[in-house]
């Protein structure tokens, strides 16, 4: 163990307070995004007296690591005074917060390296368990309190900046939605099938080698996790090499293309391809919708994101036991009301500046998210 590193077991202790008097009713879960979430479990007939109480400033983690991929479910309670968690979860607290800040420890847990460590140290014949003894063996740098506070404050300042920019983007999106709705109600329009409006409607495929073959750099490979209504998520953007891209030449993207999710929980989410992202390809869960007239792209995307059209689109989804899907034929035959070219020009004049601003802010958010990860990664260098 490095001289600068300490065993976590010297700073933490387990907490096992049961809800025996049924005083607490706020049931919480723990996500792999490392935060507490409102529980969606069916609690009919549940005996809450056996559940554990977690209080503000305390941690909860899920010892069973076998069902959550590469990430560990662990969180610090900050938003509520107290809540309930499953009795199979482990609750613990820092014994002396003048030596180790809970927020600083949570940053350590947020590192991808901690997830890998916990998975590696998990053991068991049926389920893989990262037990309390292994948690206590975790090693981490524990600088003086002022240095911990400095790191936490820097991280929190970046987080608040991201939240501010996300709020600006939410307001811009709201303005675009309102503008589209006003145009839809005010101007006469004629309905057209997307097939008649578009030169291409088609989805991609998984490249040879699958996820394990993704590269750090190369040609952008867009998946459904990148596509949100009015918004492109850069953080989860994958890349493939030129040989893989050649096999997907039939789904080469162009400027002003519309991206439309056709399967899964994100079905019917839709956005424009961001500028500067070419060359790009898409996988089988994302449909390329390419208007014959590129001036229609923003209006069509707004129409596909409109709540009324969204309900129609979701209504034609094929519901299965675990997935939903919209097939190519359904998209081709979906009708959208299109006003005159003059009205489309007016719409673009109002909405394009807002879309451009949102795209710039999305890139700024990505840079800030990278900066957050840099703050976390440098903890190990202390």
C-alpha positions as CSV (number, residue, x, y, z in Angstrom):
1,X,0.0,0.0,0.0
2,X,1.4,3.4,-1.0
3,X,2.4,5.6,2.0
4,X,-0.3,8.2,0.9
5,X,-3.0,5.5,0.8
6,X,-5.1,4.4,3.7
7,X,-7.4,1.4,4.3
8,X,-11.0,2.5,4.1
9,X,-11.9,0.2,7.0
10,X,-10.1,2.6,9.4
11,X,-12.6,5.3,8.5
12,X,-16.0,3.6,8.2
13,X,-18.4,1.5,10.2
14,X,-21.6,-0.4,9.2
15,X,-25.0,0.9,10.2
16,X,-28.0,-1.5,10.7
17,X,-31.0,0.4,12.0
18,X,-34.3,-1.4,11.2
19,X,-37.6,0.3,10.6
20,X,-39.1,-1.6,13.5
21,X,-41.7,1.1,14.4
22,X,-42.6,1.7,10.7
23,X,-41.7,5.4,11.2
24,X,-40.0,5.7,7.8
25,X,-41.9,5.0,4.6
26,X,-39.8,6.6,1.9
27,X,-38.4,3.6,-0.1
28,X,-35.3,4.2,-2.1
29,X,-33.2,2.1,-4.6
30,X,-29.6,2.5,-5.6
31,X,-28.7,2.9,-9.3
32,X,-25.5,2.0,-11.2
33,X,-25.2,5.8,-11.8
34,X,-24.4,5.9,-8.1
35,X,-27.3,7.8,-6.8
36,X,-30.5,7.1,-4.8
37,X,-33.6,6.7,-6.9
38,X,-37.3,6.3,-6.0
39,X,-38.0,2.6,-5.7
40,X,-40.3,1.0,-8.3
41,X,-40.5,-2.3,-6.6
42,X,-43.9,-3.9,-6.0
43,X,-44.3,-3.4,-2.2
44,X,-47.8,-4.8,-1.7
45,X,-47.8,-7.0,1.4
46,X,-44.2,-6.0,2.2
47,X,-43.0,-6.0,5.9
48,X,-41.2,-2.6,6.0
49,X,-40.1,-3.3,9.6
50,X,-37.3,-5.4,8.3
51,X,-36.0,-2.7,6.0
52,X,-32.9,-0.6,6.8
53,X,-33.0,3.1,7.5
54,X,-30.4,5.2,5.8
55,X,-29.8,8.8,6.9
56,X,-28.3,11.9,5.2
57,X,-24.6,11.6,5.0
58,X,-24.6,7.8,5.0
59,X,-23.8,5.4,2.2
60,X,-25.6,2.4,0.8
61,X,-24.2,-0.2,-1.5
62,X,-25.4,-3.4,-3.1
63,X,-23.0,-6.3,-2.3
64,X,-24.3,-8.4,-5.1
65,X,-22.3,-7.3,-8.2
66,X,-23.3,-10.0,-10.6
67,X,-26.4,-8.4,-12.2
68,X,-25.2,-4.8,-12.9
69,X,-22.7,-5.2,-15.6
70,X,-19.4,-3.4,-14.9
71,X,-20.7,-0.9,-12.4
72,X,-21.3,-1.1,-8.7
73,X,-24.5,0.2,-7.1
74,X,-23.4,2.6,-4.4
75,X,-24.7,6.1,-3.3
76,X,-24.4,8.8,-0.7
77,X,-27.7,10.1,0.7
78,X,-27.7,13.9,0.3
79,X,-31.2,14.9,-0.9
80,X,-33.3,13.5,1.9
81,X,-33.0,13.4,5.7
82,X,-33.6,9.6,5.7
83,X,-35.1,6.8,3.7
84,X,-35.6,3.1,3.5
85,X,-33.5,0.5,1.6
86,X,-33.7,-3.2,1.2
87,X,-32.4,-5.3,4.1
88,X,-30.0,-7.0,1.7
89,X,-28.2,-3.7,1.1
90,X,-25.3,-2.5,3.2
91,X,-25.5,0.8,5.0
92,X,-22.4,2.5,6.4
93,X,-21.1,5.8,7.6
94,X,-17.8,7.6,8.1
95,X,-16.8,7.5,11.8
96,X,-15.0,10.9,11.8
97,X,-15.9,13.5,9.2
98,X,-13.1,15.7,10.3
99,X,-10.7,13.2,8.8
100,X,-12.6,11.9,5.7
101,X,-15.4,13.8,4.0
102,X,-18.4,11.7,2.7
103,X,-18.5,13.8,-0.5
104,X,-14.8,13.1,-1.1
105,X,-15.2,9.4,-0.5
106,X,-18.2,9.4,-3.0
107,X,-15.9,10.9,-5.6
108,X,-13.5,8.0,-5.0
109,X,-16.4,5.5,-5.5
110,X,-17.3,7.3,-8.7
111,X,-14.1,6.4,-10.4
112,X,-14.3,3.6,-13.1
113,X,-11.3,2.1,-11.4
114,X,-13.3,1.5,-8.3
115,X,-16.0,-0.4,-10.3
116,X,-13.3,-2.6,-11.9
117,X,-11.7,-3.2,-8.5
118,X,-15.0,-4.1,-6.8
119,X,-15.9,-6.5,-9.6
120,X,-12.4,-8.1,-9.5
121,X,-12.7,-8.6,-5.7
122,X,-16.2,-9.9,-5.8
123,X,-16.5,-13.7,-5.1
124,X,-19.0,-16.4,-4.7
125,X,-20.1,-19.7,-6.4
126,X,-23.6,-18.5,-7.5
127,X,-23.6,-14.8,-7.0
128,X,-20.6,-12.6,-7.0
129,X,-20.5,-10.6,-3.7
130,X,-18.3,-7.6,-2.8
131,X,-18.7,-8.0,0.9
132,X,-18.0,-5.7,3.9
133,X,-14.5,-7.1,4.5
134,X,-13.5,-6.4,0.9
135,X,-15.0,-2.8,1.2
136,X,-12.8,-2.3,4.3
137,X,-9.7,-3.4,2.3
138,X,-10.3,-0.6,-0.3
139,X,-7.3,1.7,-0.3
140,X,-7.5,5.4,-1.1
141,X,-5.5,8.6,-0.6
142,X,-6.7,10.6,2.4
143,X,-5.2,14.1,2.2
144,X,-5.9,16.8,4.9
145,X,-9.5,18.1,5.2
146,X,-8.7,21.4,3.3
147,X,-7.5,19.5,0.3
148,X,-10.5,17.2,0.3
149,X,-12.8,20.3,0.5
150,X,-11.0,21.9,-2.4
151,X,-11.5,18.8,-4.6
152,X,-15.1,18.5,-3.6
153,X,-15.8,22.2,-4.2
154,X,-14.2,22.1,-7.6
155,X,-16.3,19.1,-8.6
156,X,-19.5,20.7,-7.3
157,X,-18.8,23.9,-9.1
158,X,-18.4,22.1,-12.4
159,X,-21.6,20.1,-11.6
160,X,-23.6,23.3,-11.0
161,X,-22.2,24.8,-14.3
162,X,-23.5,21.7,-16.2
163,X,-26.9,22.0,-14.5
164,X,-27.1,25.6,-15.5
165,X,-26.3,24.8,-19.2
166,X,-28.8,21.9,-19.2
167,X,-31.5,24.3,-17.9
168,X,-30.7,26.7,-20.8
169,X,-31.0,23.9,-23.3
170,X,-34.3,22.8,-21.7
171,X,-35.7,26.3,-22.2
172,X,-34.5,26.4,-25.8
173,X,-36.1,23.1,-26.5
174,X,-39.3,24.3,-25.0
175,X,-39.3,27.4,-27.2
176,X,-38.8,25.2,-30.3
177,X,-41.6,23.0,-29.3
178,X,-43.9,25.9,-28.8
179,X,-42.9,27.5,-32.1
180,X,-43.7,24.2,-33.9
181,X,-47.0,23.9,-32.2
182,X,-47.9,27.5,-33.1
183,X,-47.0,27.0,-36.8
184,X,-48.9,23.7,-36.9
185,X,-52.1,25.4,-35.6
186,X,-51.8,28.7,-37.5
187,X,-50.9,27.7,-41.0
188,X,-52.6,25.5,-43.5
189,X,-50.8,22.3,-44.3
190,X,-51.0,19.3,-46.5
191,X,-50.3,15.8,-45.3
192,X,-47.5,13.8,-46.9
193,X,-46.1,10.3,-46.2
194,X,-42.5,10.4,-45.1
195,X,-41.8,8.0,-48.0
196,X,-42.8,10.8,-50.4
197,X,-40.8,13.5,-48.5
198,X,-37.5,11.5,-48.1
199,X,-34.8,10.2,-50.3
200,X,-33.6,7.7,-47.7
201,X,-35.2,5.9,-44.8
202,X,-33.0,3.1,-43.4
203,X,-31.2,1.7,-40.4
204,X,-27.8,0.3,-39.9
205,X,-26.2,-2.8,-38.3
206,X,-23.7,-3.9,-35.7
207,X,-20.2,-3.7,-37.1
208,X,-18.1,-6.8,-37.4
209,X,-16.6,-7.6,-34.0
210,X,-19.5,-6.0,-32.1
211,X,-19.0,-3.8,-29.0
212,X,-15.6,-5.3,-28.3
213,X,-14.3,-3.9,-31.6
214,X,-15.1,-0.3,-30.9
215,X,-12.1,2.1,-31.2
216,X,-11.1,5.1,-29.1
217,X,-11.0,7.2,-32.3
218,X,-12.1,6.8,-35.9
219,X,-15.5,7.1,-37.6
220,X,-18.4,8.0,-35.4
221,X,-20.8,5.1,-34.8
222,X,-24.2,6.3,-33.5
223,X,-26.4,4.2,-31.3
224,X,-29.8,4.7,-29.7
225,X,-28.2,5.9,-26.5
226,X,-26.9,8.9,-28.4
227,X,-30.4,10.0,-29.7
228,X,-32.8,12.0,-27.5
229,X,-35.6,14.4,-28.6
230,X,-33.9,17.5,-29.9
231,X,-30.7,16.4,-28.4
232,X,-27.6,14.4,-29.3
233,X,-25.7,12.8,-26.5
234,X,-21.9,12.9,-27.2
235,X,-20.8,11.2,-24.1
236,X,-21.7,7.7,-25.2
237,X,-20.5,8.1,-28.8
238,X,-18.7,5.0,-30.1
239,X,-16.2,4.8,-33.0
240,X,-15.3,2.2,-35.6
241,X,-12.4,1.8,-38.0
242,X,-12.5,2.3,-41.8
243,X,-12.8,-1.4,-42.6
244,X,-15.9,-1.7,-40.4
245,X,-17.3,1.5,-41.8
246,X,-17.0,0.3,-45.4
247,X,-19.3,-2.6,-44.5
248,X,-21.9,0.0,-43.5
249,X,-21.5,2.3,-46.5
250,X,-25.3,2.0,-47.1
251,X,-25.9,3.9,-43.9
252,X,-23.4,6.7,-44.4
253,X,-24.8,9.9,-42.9
254,X,-25.1,13.3,-44.5
255,X,-25.6,16.8,-43.2
256,X,-29.2,17.5,-42.2
257,X,-30.1,13.9,-41.7
258,X,-32.6,13.0,-39.0
259,X,-31.8,10.3,-36.5
260,X,-34.8,8.3,-35.2
261,X,-34.7,5.4,-32.7
262,X,-36.8,2.4,-33.7
263,X,-36.4,0.0,-30.9
264,X,-36.2,-0.4,-27.1
265,X,-37.1,2.0,-24.3
266,X,-35.9,4.9,-26.3
267,X,-38.2,4.1,-29.3
268,X,-39.4,7.2,-31.2
269,X,-36.7,9.6,-29.8
270,X,-35.5,11.8,-32.5
271,X,-32.9,14.5,-33.3
272,X,-30.9,16.1,-36.1
273,X,-27.4,14.9,-36.8
274,X,-25.0,17.4,-35.2
275,X,-22.7,19.5,-37.4
276,X,-19.1,18.3,-37.6
277,X,-19.9,14.7,-36.9
278,X,-19.2,13.4,-40.4
279,X,-18.3,10.8,-41.4
280,X,-20.7,8.7,-39.3
281,X,-22.6,5.4,-39.4
282,X,-25.6,4.1,-37.4
283,X,-26.5,0.8,-35.9
284,X,-29.6,-1.3,-36.3
285,X,-31.6,0.6,-33.6
286,X,-31.3,4.0,-35.3
287,X,-33.1,5.0,-38.5
288,X,-31.7,7.6,-40.9
289,X,-34.5,9.9,-42.3
290,X,-33.2,12.1,-45.1
291,X,-35.6,14.6,-46.6
292,X,-35.3,15.3,-50.3
293,X,-35.3,19.0,-49.5
294,X,-32.8,19.6,-46.7
295,X,-34.7,22.8,-45.6
296,X,-37.4,20.4,-44.3
297,X,-35.1,18.7,-41.8
298,X,-35.7,20.9,-38.8
299,X,-39.4,21.0,-39.4
300,X,-39.7,17.2,-39.8
301,X,-37.6,16.6,-36.7
302,X,-39.8,18.9,-34.7
303,X,-42.9,17.2,-36.1
304,X,-41.5,13.8,-35.1
305,X,-40.8,15.1,-31.6
306,X,-44.3,16.7,-31.3
307,X,-46.3,15.1,-28.5
308,X,-49.4,14.5,-30.7
309,X,-47.3,12.8,-33.4
310,X,-45.3,11.0,-30.7
311,X,-48.4,9.4,-29.4
312,X,-49.3,8.2,-32.9
313,X,-45.8,6.8,-33.4
314,X,-45.9,5.0,-30.1
315,X,-49.4,3.8,-30.9
316,X,-48.0,1.9,-34.0
317,X,-45.1,0.4,-32.0
318,X,-45.1,-3.3,-31.8
319,X,-45.2,-4.2,-28.1
320,X,-43.4,-7.3,-27.0
321,X,-42.5,-8.8,-23.6
322,X,-39.3,-6.8,-23.3
323,X,-39.0,-4.5,-26.3
324,X,-40.9,-2.1,-28.6
325,X,-40.2,-1.4,-32.2
326,X,-41.3,0.7,-35.2
327,X,-40.5,-0.9,-38.5
328,X,-39.4,0.8,-41.7
329,X,-42.8,0.4,-43.5
330,X,-44.6,2.1,-40.6
331,X,-42.2,5.1,-40.7
332,X,-42.5,5.4,-44.5
333,X,-46.3,5.5,-44.3
334,X,-46.4,7.9,-41.4
335,X,-48.0,11.2,-42.5
336,X,-46.9,14.7,-41.5
337,X,-48.6,18.0,-42.2
338,X,-46.2,20.2,-44.2
339,X,-46.9,23.9,-44.8
340,X,-45.7,25.9,-47.8
341,X,-42.0,26.6,-48.6
342,X,-42.5,30.2,-47.4
343,X,-43.8,29.1,-44.0
344,X,-40.9,26.5,-43.7
345,X,-38.5,29.4,-44.3
346,X,-40.1,31.4,-41.5
347,X,-39.9,28.4,-39.2
348,X,-36.2,27.8,-40.0
349,X,-35.4,31.5,-39.4
350,X,-36.9,31.4,-35.9
351,X,-35.7,27.9,-34.8
352,X,-32.3,27.4,-36.5
353,X,-30.5,29.9,-34.2
354,X,-32.0,28.1,-31.2
355,X,-31.0,24.7,-32.5
356,X,-27.4,25.9,-33.2
357,X,-27.2,27.4,-29.7
358,X,-28.4,24.1,-28.2
359,X,-25.7,22.2,-30.1
360,X,-23.0,24.5,-28.9
361,X,-24.2,24.1,-25.3
362,X,-24.2,20.3,-25.7
363,X,-20.6,20.3,-26.7
364,X,-19.8,22.6,-23.8
365,X,-21.6,20.2,-21.4
366,X,-19.5,17.4,-22.8
367,X,-16.3,19.3,-22.1
368,X,-17.5,20.0,-18.6
369,X,-18.3,16.3,-18.0
370,X,-14.8,15.4,-19.2
371,X,-13.4,18.0,-16.7
372,X,-15.4,16.4,-13.9
373,X,-13.9,13.0,-14.8
374,X,-10.5,14.6,-14.8
375,X,-11.0,15.9,-11.3
376,X,-12.1,12.4,-10.1
377,X,-9.2,10.7,-11.9
378,X,-6.6,13.0,-10.3
379,X,-7.6,11.9,-6.8
380,X,-5.5,8.8,-7.3
381,X,-2.4,11.1,-8.0
382,X,-2.6,12.7,-4.5
